[in-house]
Amino acid sequence: MRRVVFNQKGGVGKSTITCNLAAIAAASGQRTLLIDLDPQGNSSRYLLGASADVEHAEAPGAAGFFETTLKFSLRAPPTSDFIVATPWANLHLMPGGPALDELHSKLEEFASHTDSLEEIHENKEQIEISRAYERMPNASLLATQEFLEDKIYHRKNEDDLFS
């Protein structure tokens, strides 16, 4: 089961709700991972207490995970290297923190804020066309099915045999 809690507005209780949902899931026996994508690291502080600022301050966390992913390393460290245990059973955390702000500025280089309405409309049309093609039956599957049901007839032209 996956749950995502997001909202761009600050102070609406995202971290509180997320930590409570994670704690409920963990208490019910589900292995739970909370990924804190907040540069303020509020969820990390809620779950780790003072150790979020002391013991886990240098942990790579979510920023380290995404940074490693962007590097396309052949020997990337396992995801578990970016996850820390919390004091609660079944509840683990990929901590957030200020490094996420630095990563955000790196990703901004790749963002395009200049799409015109025409480009957006064209992209929408391309998506609709691809969805239409995805809904179409696969021709090879139809042909195979028709062959298996003896609905395909093959006729050899006698003239082709001797030419």
Secondary structure, DSSP 8 states (H G I E B T S, - for coil): -------SSTTSSHHHHHHHHHHHHHHTT--EEEE---TT-HHHHHHHGGGGTTTTTT--HHHHHHHHHHHT-TT---GGGG-EE-SSTTEEEE---THHHHHHHHHHTT------HHHHHHHHHHHHHHHHHHHS--HHHHHHHHHHTT-------HHHHT-
